Amino acid sequence: MPIVTTIKKPIRFIQSTGTGSLTSDDFDQYHSLFANNPSIYGFNEILDLSTADLSALQFSDLMNVAERVSGSQAYDPDSKLAIVLRNKEQEEVVNLYQMARTLSDNPCRSLMVFFSHDEALKWIMGNPAQDEHPIAR
């Protein structure tokens, strides 16, 4: 699976990294990790897609993924998801996903896009001093 996830339960944090050409099936498998593991409900997450290729994703794929995610009770609406991207082209894909997930009546977890892992980490932690917390890249 091109999305590799590390769960750090003691600090309630998830680090996921996408590599290679990602498809909607990859995102479905990624979503199933959350749907099938209620013990990680409420964890904040960084999803690093900066080395991933999102060009294979079609608008309909994004709509389907967004529909499944926003219709799921697997995510705590009070948790945060930071997505790290490489460029503006990737941001366009993520913006389509964000737009699609707002079509649901279910509350969604906070989502922000970053072009730096360090900036994403600052937002997730709510503290600009990165070495004051135990999350390592």
N, C-alpha and C positions, 0 to 999 in steps of 0.2 A: 504494500500500500504506500503510495507516495506521500501520505500525510502521517508523519511519525509523531507520537504524543508521549510526553513524559508528565506523569502526575506526581505532584509533591504534596501529599496529604497533610503533613504536619503544618505547612504554611498555606494550605488551601489554594494552590496555584497549579495551573496547567500550562505547559509549554508545548505547542504544536508547530511542526515545521513541514511545509509542503515542498516537494521537490519533483522535478520532471514535469511532464505534461499532465495536468490535472483534468479529470472529467467529472461529470455529475455523479458517476458511480463512486469515485473517490470521496466526494463530499457526503454521499449517502453512508458510506462505511464510517467516515469520520463522525457523522451525526449519530450513528448507532452506538458509538462508544458512550455518548452522553445518555442516550435513551435507555441503554441497558445497564447503566451504572449509577443508580441514584445516590451512591455514597459521595459523588463529586458534585452534587447539586450545590450551587452557590459559589463554586470556585471561580475566581477570576482567571482569565486566559490571555495569553499572547499567541496568536496564530501568525507565524512568519511565512509569508508567501513570496519573499523577496527573491528566492531562487527558483520559483515555480513558473511554469508556462501556463497561462490561463486562456490562451488563444483558442483552445478546442471547445471552450464553453460557449454555447449558444444562449440567446436570450431565453428560450423556452427551458433550457437546463437550469438557468438561474432562477426562473419563476418556480419551477418544480422544487428545487432545493429550498428556496425561501418559504414556500408553502409548507413543506414538511417541517422545517425548523420552527417557523412561527406558530404552527399548529400544535407543536409539541409542548408538553409540560416538563421537559427534561432540563430546561434552563431557568435559572432564577432571574427574574426581571431586575433584581437588585445587584446582579453581578455585572462584571465588565468584560468585554471582548475587545482587545486591541489587535488590529490587523496591520502587520508590517509589510509594506510593498516596496518594489524596486523603482517604479516609474509611474507616470500619469496614465499610461495605457492600462496598467493593472488597476489603477484607481477607478477608471471608467467602468470596468467589470464589477468591481466591488460596489460602486455607486448604484449600478443596476440592481444588484442583490439587495442593498439597503432599501431601495425604493420598493422592491417587490415584497419585502418582509413587512413593510408598514401597512400593507393591504389587509393584514389579519387584524382581528379584534383583540387577539391575545397580546398582553404586554411583552415587549422584547427586552432583552438585556442591552445595556448601553454598549454601543459600538463606536469606536474611533479608528481612523486610519492614520498611520504614521509611515514615514520613510526612514525611520531610525529605531532600532531595537531599544536603545537607551531612552528615547522619548516615550516610546510605548510603555516601558517599564515605569517611568516616572508617573505616567497617568494611572496605570494599574495600581501602583502603590500609594498614589496620592502624596508622594514625598519625593522632592527633587534630589535628595542625597542618596544615590544608588547604593553606596557601600554601607548604608545603615540597615539593610535588610538582607535576608539569606537567599534571595533568588539570584542564581548565577546563570549566565547565558549558556 
